[in-house]
């Protein structure tokens, strides 16, 4: 009997020792895996993005890549400032002098006239160096893709140094439009207008969302510059038609889907660089890789993971057991971008029928998916600005058609339908409202006939052209946009 009890105890002890041994071995395996963990073979997603661009840009079969022309225009603008203090160059002194605060540059420039004179000097220098030839090449280009990026570097870390320079070039171009209009040279104003719209189109056609937004911004600022000129009733039918043709010719056709697919490639590229690969599409996060890649903010409080020496220790890779697996993260990213692409293909008024807030969906994810929260772009903002760009594009074409009608008939039409087909092929759709643009005849301050053309905005309610403190608020989601409309032909 006693022997049986001893054997029973012996078995329990052996089983316990075996369990402990298995645990020790398991921990050892995990530690060894952490010390030796490294990502698998890399897919070159940089090349895939270039191939993707060729699918979406209409002239991709051309041997002429107009990216060189854009870089040449930027370089010419930079060379035109040689010997001139950059802090004294502000092209807004020409096209928006009321927005200039001389206090910011009093030490170097005393008057607004001096500031304007410096800006005009830079413009003359650029013209003498061949700026128009470079920009004219962009006007006729169908294919322009940045081929200068490092094909081996992580997509997320690709520098975009030309964006700031391109915005500065666009500001100079807007000043050139203003100068030509002041001189009554409307043909030249149309020319500079199309050059600047082409510049925005080329930038907006690049893969990344930030590039798209900068391109949209350039085109929006350019369209806004010609609104006062259109409403001044100085333009004859030939010039109005020229503005209309330039606007349609330089409308960027590359859909938002392209940028979203490119950003999905960016996320896939990062995943493959920080996850192991078991050959079956799965793996664990290699946390120490974040230091190698020099990625930005980390876990809490916005602190950089790279500032923590612990991140250099391979043992940190043990935390990969906590974070979502490669397959789980990839699946979430796939679902996110699929829904975002679906949303990008429908107008705003339809989006409201099935709301999707990408940023909210991401913030609701477990911390195990922090990689997605770290890398995902602001989809909601990009979609909104894309819709605003479409609204402005359609609006400026309507404004031109209205002015052409006025030139021909001495008055504005009773309805937008009266413009069809002589002055516009069809009345365009307002992306924010199923019922379309609102058009009302009014009287200007000088008692002359005028009109108001507006969108009822995101709230879908006609607020009789009431504008928000910042007009674009009317196109925002409930809250900022409630109770306001977006007036197309407003000069505010």
N, C-alpha and C positions, 0 to 999 in steps of 0.2 A: 504494500500500500504506500509505504514511504517512498519506495523507488519510483512509483508512478507519479507521486507529487513532485519529486525531484526532476523527473523527466519533463513534466508539464512546465515547471518553472524554467527548465533548461531551454525548452522550445520557445517560450515567451521571450527569454533573453536573447536567443539567437535571432528571432524575428525582429526584435527591437534593434539589435546591432545591424542587421541587414538593412532595415529602413534607414538607420543613421548613415550607413555606408552609401546607400543609394543617394541620399540627400547630399552627402559630401561630394560624391562623384558628379551629381547633377550641377551642384554649385561650381565645381571645378570646370566642368564642360562649359558652363555659361561664362565663367571668367576667361577661359581660353578663347572662346568664341569672341568675347568682347575685346580681348587683346589682339586678336588676329583679324577682326572684322574689317572688311573693306567692300566698297561697291563693286558691282559687276562691270561688264563691258558697257561702254557708253555708246548710245545712239547719237549721231550728230544732228541735233534738232536745229542748229543754226542753218544747216543746209536745207533741212525740211521747210524752214520758214521762207527761205528764198524761193524754193520750188512752189510753195503755197502762194507767194506773191505773184508768181508767173501765171498761176491759174486764174487769179482775180483781176490782174491788170490787162486791159484789152490789147495792148501792143507788145506783150511779152515775147512774141515771136520775132520782134525787131532786133536787129543787131545793135541798135542805138540805145544805150542806157543813159537817160538824161540826168542821172544823179550827178555826173561830172559838171553839168551846166549849173546845177544848183550850188555845188561847192564853189564853182568859179564865180558866181554872182556874190556869194557870201565873202569870198576872198577880195573881190573888187571893192565891196563896201568897206571892208576892214582897211584895205590899202588907201582908200579915199580919206581916211582919218589920220593918216601919217602926219606927225607933227602937230596934231590938234589934241588938246586935253579931252579925253572921253567924257569927263564930268561936265564939260561945257556943251556937249552935243545932245540936244533934245528936239527931235523932229516935231513934237507936239507944239512947239513954239510957232509952227506953221499951220497945223491943222486943228489944234485945240488950245489956242493961247490962253483961254480963260481958265484952263486947268493947271497952268504953270504957277508954281510957287517959287518966286525968285529968292526967297529966303534960303532955299536949299543950295544956291550957288552964288550968293552975293559976293563971296570972296574973290570970284573969278569973272563973273559977269554982272554988270550993274543994271542993265535994262533988258526988257523983252526984245527990243529991236536988235540988240547985240546977239542975243541967243538965236534969234531967227537968222541973222546974217551968217552965223557960224554953221547952222544947219544947211543953209543954201549953199555955202562953200563946199561942204561935204558932198552934197548932191551934184554940184558941178564937177567936182573931182571924179566922182564915180561915173558920171556920164562920159567924161573924157577918157576913162580907162576901159570903156566898152561894156558897161553894165547892161545896156539895152540888148545887145547881141546875146548875152547869156540868158537873160530873162525871156527873150523872144523864142529861144529854143525850148523853154519850158512850156510856152503856149501851145506848141504843136506836138509836144511829146505825149505818147500814150504809155510809155514804160519808163519808170524811174524807181530803182530800188537800191538802198544803201548796201553796197558790197564791201565796205571798208571795215566792217565789224570783224573782231577776232573770232574765227570759226571754231576755235578750240575752247574759248572761255564760256563760263556759264551764261546762259541767256539773261538771267536775272541781273547780272553784273555788267552787262554791256553798257558802255558809256554812250550818251547821246549829246555830244558837245555842240552839235550844230543847231540844236533847238533854240537856244538863247540868241545865237547870231542870226538865225532865220527870222525870229520875231523882230529883232532890230532892223533887219533889212525890210521887213514888211512895213514897219513904222516909217522908214524913209520913203517907201513907195507911196504910202498914203499921203505923205507930205507932197510928193510929186503930183498926185492927183489934184490936190488942193491948189497947188501953184498953177497948174495948167488951167483949171477952172477959173481962177482969179484973172488969168490973162485972156480969158475967152477962147482959149484953144481947146475946144471940147473934143476934137478928134484925138488930140494928144491925151486928154483926160481919159477917154475910153481905152486908149492904148495902155496907159499905166494901170488902169483898173483891171484890164485882162491879165496883164503881167502879174499883178499881185494876187488875183484870184487863182492863177495858175500855180503860183508859189504855194498857196494854201492847199490846193488840190494835191500837189506832189507830196507835201508833208502828211496830209490826211490819209494818203494812200499807203503809208508805211505800216509795218506790222503792229506796233505797240499802241496801246490805248492812249498813252500820253502824247504820242506823235499825232494820233488822230485828233485829239482834243486841241492841240496847238494849231493844226491845220484848219480846224473848224473855227477857232478863234480868229485866225488871220482873215478868213473869208468873211466872218461876221463883221469885224472892224472895217473891212473894205466896203462891204455893202452899206454899212451905216454911213460911211463917208459920202456916198453919192445920193443919199436920201434928200438932203437939202437942195442939191442941184436938180434932182428930178422935180421937186415941188416948186422950184423957182420959176418954172415955165419959160426958161431960157432955151431949152433944147428943142430943135425941130424934129420931125419924124425920122429923119435919117440918123440923127445922133441917138434918139431914143431906141430905135431898132438896133443900132450898134451895141448899146448897153445891154439890151435884151439878149442878143446873140452871144456876146461875151459871157454873160451870166450863165447861159445854158451850156455853152461850150466848155466852161471851166467848172461845171458842177461835178463834184467827185462821185463816181459811180461805184467805188469799192464799198461793199456792204459792211456793216458792223460785224457780220459773221466772220469776216476775214480776221479782224483784230481779236475776236474772241478765240478763234482757232489758234492764232499765233500765241495768245496768252496761255492757252491750254498746253501748247508745246513747251512754253516756258516752265510751267508747273511740272510737266513730265520730266523735263530736263533736270530740274532740281531734285525731284524724287529719285531719279536714277543715280544722282551724285551723293545722296545721303542715306540711301538704303542698300542693303545687301540684296542679292538676287539668287534665289534657290533654283533658278532655271525653269520654274513653273509660274512665274509672274508674282512671286511673293518674296518677302524678306523682312528684315528688321532694321530699324533706324540706327545709323552709325553716328551717334551724337558728336563725336570728336571731329567729324568732317566739317562741321559748321565753322570751326576755327580756320581750317584750311581754306574754305571758300570765302572767309571774311564776310559772312552774312551779318546783317545789321542787328536789330533789336531782338531781345530774347524773351525770357519767360515773364517776369513780373516787374512792374514799375518802369517798363521801357528800358531797363538796363541792358547793356550789350553783353551777349554771351561771350564775346571775344575778350572782354576785360577780365574774365574769370580764369585763373590759371588751371583750375580743376578741369576745364574743357580740354586741356592739352593731354590729360591723362587718359589712356585707352580704357581704363576701368569705367569711365563715364558711359561707355557704350552699353553697360549693363542696363541702363535706363531704357534701352531700346525695347526691353520686355514690357515696359509700361505703355509706350506710345503705340498708336495704331499701326498695324502692319502695312507693308507696301501695297498689298492688294486692297486693303480697306481704304487707305488714303486715295489710291488711284480710282477706286469706285466712286467715292464721294466727289472727287474732282470731275469725273466723267458726268455724273448726274448734274452737278452745278453748271457746267458749261453747256450741256445739252439744253437745260431749261433756259439759260441766258440767251442762247442762240435762237430758241423758239420765240422768246420774248422780243428779240431784236427785229424779227420779221413782221411784226404786227404794229399798227398805230397805237398811240398812247391810250386813246379812248377804248380800244379793245383790251389793252393790258389791264385796265382797271376792272374788267370783268373777271379776271383770274389773277389777283395780285401775287406778285413774287418779289420778295425783298431779299436779294442775295446776301447783303451784308448782315441782315438780321439772322438769316439761316446759318451763316457762318459763325456768328457770335453765340448761337445756341448749341454749337457743337461742343463735345467734351474736350477738355484740355489735351486729351490724347491726340487730337487732330490739329495741334497748334501750328503745324507746318502750313496748313491751308490758310489759317487765319493770318499767318505771316506773309504769305505770298499772293493771295488772291487780290485782283485789282478791284477798284470801286466801279462795279458794273452799273449800279443805279445812276450814278452821275454821268457815266459815259452814254448810257441810253437816253437820258434826258437831254444832254447837249446835242446828241445826234438828231433828236426830234426837233429841238429848237432850231438847228441848222436847216432842217427841211422846211420848217415853218417860215423862216426868214427868206429862204430861197424862193419859195412859192410867193411869199408876200412881195418881194422886190419885183418879180415878174408881173404881178398884178398891178403894182404901182406904175410900172412902165406902160402897161397896156392902158391904164386909166389916163395917163398923160397923153398918150397917142390919140385916144378917143377925144380928149379935150382939144387937142390941136386941130383935129379934123372937124369937130362939131361945135366948138366954142362953149361947150358945157360938159359936165361929167354925166355919165350914164345913170339911168334910174336904178338899174340893177347890174350886178356883175355879169349876168347872162347876156347883157347887151354887148359885151366885149367880144363874144364868140360869133363867128370864127375870124372876123377881120383883124382883130387886134391880139387875140390869143386863141390857141387851138381849143382849149377847154378851161373851165374854171377849176383850178387845182384844189385838192382836198386839204383841209386843215387836219394835221396829224393829231391834234388835241381834241377835236370835236367832230362827231359824225355829221352834224348839221352843216359844217363848213364855215367859211369866214363870214363875219358880219360886216356889212357895208352900209353906210348911212351918209346921205348928203347933208352937209352942214354949211355954215357961213364962217369964213375966216375973220380974224380980228379987223382986217381992213374992209370988211363987208363984201369981199369977193367970194364967189362960190367955192366951196371946198368939199372935203369928204373925210370920213373916218373909216379906216379899214382895220379890223382887229379880230383876234381870236378870243373866244370866251375863256380860254385857258384850262387849267387842270380841273377846276371845280365844275366845269360844264355849264355854268350859269352865266347868262348875259347880264353883266353889271353895268351896262351902258357906258362902256369904254373907261370905267374908273381904273386908274392905274395905281399900282403899289409904289411905295417909296423907291424901291428898285424894281423897274418894270418886269424883269425876268422872274420875280417872285410869283407872278400870276401863273407861271408854267410849272411851279413847284407843287409838291403833294400837299394834301389838306393841312391847313395851318397857315403857312406863309402865303399860299396862293388863294385861299378862300376869300371871295368877295371882290376879286380884281380881274381885269381883262388885260390882254397884251395887245397894245396898239401898234400896228405895223408901221404906220406913217407918222409916228411920234418922233419928234426931234430931241426928246429928252435922253 
